[in-house]
Amino acid sequence: MTKFTSAFAAGMLAVVTMTSTAALAATPKDTLVVAAAIDDIVSLDPAEAFEFSGGDLLQNTYDRLVEFDPKNLSAGYQPGLAASWTVSEDGKTYTLTMRDGVTFQSGNPFTAEDAEFSLRRAVLLEKTPSFILTQFGFTKDNINDTIKATDAKTLVIVTDKKYAQSFVLNCLSATIGSIVDKKTALSHEKDGDMGYGWLKTNTAGTGAYALKSWKANESYVLEANANFWRAKPAMKRVFVRHVSESASQRLQLEKGDIDVARNLTPDDIAAISGNADLKVDEDLRGRIVYMSLNQKKAPLNDPKVVEAFKWAVDYEGMTKTILRGQYTVHQAFLPLTYLGELKDKPYKLDIAKAKALLAEAGHASDVAVKINVRNEPTYMAIAQAIQGTLTQAGINAELTPMTGKQSLGEYRAREHDVYLGAWGPDYPDPHTNADTFAHNPNNSDEAKLTGKLAWRNGWDIPEMTKATAAAVEEADSAKRAEMYRAIQREHQQTSPFVIMFQKIEQTGLRKNVEGLVTGSAISSVHYWTVTK
Amino acid sequence: MSLTGTTSGGRRAWLSSRSGILKGGRLLVSLAVTMLGLLLITFLIGRVMPIDPVLAVVGERATKEVYEATRAAMGLDDPLYIQFWNYITEVLRGDFGMSLLTSRPVIEDIARVFPATLELATVATFLGVAIGVPAGVVAAVNQGRWPDHLVRLLGLFGYSMPVFWLGLMGLLVFYGKLDWVAGPGRLDVFFEDVVPQVTGVILIDSLLAGDTEVFANALSHIVLPASVLGYYSLAYVSRMTRSFMLEQLAQEYVTTARVKGLSEARVIWRHALGNVMVPLITVIALSYANLLEGSVLTEIVFAWPGIGFYITNALLAADMSAVLGGTVVVGIVFIGLNLLSDVLYRFVDPRAR
């Protein structure tokens, strides 16, 4: 027994000694280690990827014809792989001149043929984000004429009608506009898939980094592209590891095992704010949190009941108590920093007003609703706070927590009472949110316009639909912005959407990390700007 | 006599081999039925869940056309029994389908995540048994005295502490403050892909490659999550050992052994514990099997990419190929461990042969 105890103690001591020396103190100077929740990545093909983490990865591995300058995002779209462009007088033909001297990570030179191939395959593959391009009238049958490389340096794009130039170019800057190395993609083609099977798990771009490895739900590693046309990335390697737990991210950041922690809760942000070795970066992102009332159901379709909901939410209170620094109050459908942003915040918590409105509507105490909410801590906390204030106003609200996929099924089938969730813009143009919140050309069940939130909530808006359609065609940017502001003002008054918050991303960083751009509302994370 | 003897001996051998084949056949049939039942139930649960698997593929923004084309391509328009039949025939061909979440064949995903769980569960069970069995014996021998109370208290603590909390506290103390172990993950990022993957179990692969630095790093990463999981195993094993031992120590053969003058250590550790081994093997196998299912919370806290996290994620995203593939693996593990405990049972108990 004594022998056994001593042997065991000696063994444990050996393990502890061995392991305690194994921990590293800090990450190397030319290497960035990031902890983030990256389990949402489904595909790495730019024609298909549509999730936040996938967008981050592709931002760094591909370039687009039109891009944002990460060092000056507010300047709007800038030349990317297209060095310049002209638009015909009728506003339908875009002639883009390709940048010289750009090579892919494979070493292949970039030409207009690659741009033609990339945009055409995005249309032909018909994956979910393809609508960002097909909304300009590109179809399987006409792309040979509408997206065409006329020579190695020139790409001509012809839209079906005149759109605001900013709308077309902003859409080309979305992930789906990423330019793929045609030769590499086709060398991996199987059964005419244009390299889709291979590109789902590999990358072939001109971006600052090449993907070295990707292990789903685990990690990915990026290696600097020596041929990158913009600059030589200071970080030679970027490791992004999936760590979903905030406390685990924080511990690793404090220890110096990682340089960047991207999913810290308010508690962990507060905890590190006094640490001299760390800093917190705040960036306003595009995600909007809202609650919507199904207009197919009475009494939720009574305008007075809808308005009562808007007065029965404690916007400021929630940002101070449960959302601490991670959301700001925002009550219009376009995220702040978007063209046409509206800063008006007409609603605040006013229980008396909500009660009066309900009484006027003849529903002083008989409104009972189910609120479908995603079973995630932030949304649940918001829902519980709203449930409390709604009760004070005389509305009996029952919360139905659901997984993301589960809640979407009911929402898209227009079977919900009230939905509480979030919406992130698909591309950096105001039409992305206007099209979903304020455009519903056919409110019938058969139309199944499931991509539009206005349709999902059964909100019939022929006039606002016309106004939204007009705004997307306006060539003058200042006028266009004013049109969106007018639509949003009306939307705030009449819509069944209670828009509440806009996301602020708080990132924890080691003090020596400089230049990390998380992308604001219009872009994604950039690693090539980072120095240490 | 000798002739008769030979004949009867040959007949016995024939009968015994025949019964062996019959037993084996019965076992195979029961295995097949169990697996089929497991697949059917999982398949049906996947289909009645209020989650739309098409949305998992196409995402929230998909248009009606994209949605319907995808639904048809996934075969979801076929009747349920045809979908199940298609699935079974594919599984029999070794094709578990593609995971929606990872865009890779499910079989490749499982080959990646299962060794992570296997490694963690094995080290955890080793720790649990190495400490739990002696602790149980000591508690039984000292029934009602302080060592007994201590072991029972530790066991109770192990049962009642949420793994999430215990894991975070462990990280805070042993990684954050004391710096004794490495943080979340299976390896430091710089060691990833350094040694070639042979078994997927990094502790073994690094030894095969002769890379002691990677081995030490992997060990420093596994110690804490394995200790947290092992603590649960310890709590269960020590409690069961104590109760089995108390039963044995009250038996007459123990008194006889003492009367014969055998040393107390021999009586306890050889005779009493020897008889406890039979039920204890089942307990350990069950505890091991539970850990092999994957402990989702431990995997989340320690960013350990194991099968529990994989199946849970797949289930929430309606990635049914991945869920079914994972279920088959867990099913096989359970059945395999049951068989193994049966074999060990026969080995340690002559009456069972």
Interface residues (C-beta under 8 A of the other chain):
Chain A: M1 F4 F8 V15 V16 M18 T19 S20 T21 A22 A23 L24 T31 V33 D39 V42 S43 L44 F50 E51 E126 K127 T128 P129 S130 F131 K200 T201 S213 K215 A216 N217 E218 S219 V221 F239 R241 H242 V243 S244 E245 A247 S248 L251 Q252 E254 K255 D257 M402 T403 G404 K405 Q406 L408 G409 E410 R412 D426 K448 L449 T450 G451
Chain B: M49 P50 I51 D52 L55 A56 V58 G59 E60 R61 A62 T63 K64 E65 V66 Y67 A69 S99 L100 L101 T102 S103 R104 D109 R112 A130 P134 L168 L171 L172 Y175 G176 L178 D179 W180 V181 A182 G183 P184 G185 D188 V189 F190 E192 D193 A216 N217 L219 S220 V223 A265 I300 V301 F302 A303 P305 F309 Y310 N313 L316 A317 A318
